[in-house]
Amino acid sequence: MAIRLPRIASSKKVPKGYFAVYVGENQKRFVIPVSFLNQSLFQDLLGMSEEEFGYSHPTGGLTIPCNEDTFLEVTSR
């Protein structure tokens, strides 16, 4: 089942139904739909994040340990 990427945005405010993640070496901020939490590939990324960073996220959002291109590819599926 493919997910259509409904406008991943970078903004300071996080609208209801979305959450912020920080991706890549430069910690680029993305605001993504909460519905991504149901997708198995995204759950794999969350597992990697937990292993590498634990639950302490100093940026205030979730840190995803992959490059931006990989993140965009996973979230576009």
C-alpha positions, -999 to 999 in steps of 0.1 A, spaced: 0 0 0 15 33 -10 13 65 10 8 97 -8 30 124 7 6 151 17 27 181 17 56 176 41 63 211 54 88 229 75 72 253 98 75 265 134 39 256 143 28 221 141 -9 218 130 -32 193 147 -27 158 133 10 164 125 43 162 144 78 175 139 108 153 130 144 162 125 162 143 98 198 140 85 231 155 95 219 190 94 188 181 114 163 194 88 129 198 103 98 182 87 62 184 98 45 151 89 10 136 94 4 114 124 -10 88 100 26 79 91 29 62 125 8 34 111 32 26 82 57 -3 87 86 15 70 81 46 92 79 23 122 113 9 113 127 44 112 113 51 146 129 19 159 163 30 145 157 64 162 150 48 195 182 27 193 204 56 184 189 85 204 165 70 230 136 91 240 154 122 249 151 147 220 168 180 228 153 196 197 118 192 210 109 168 181 118 134 171 152 128 155 153 103 126 188 89 120 189 87 82 197 111 53 171 134 39 168 115 6 161 82 24 135 99 46 117 114 16 118 81 -2 103 62 27 76 88 34 66 90 -3 58 52 -4 
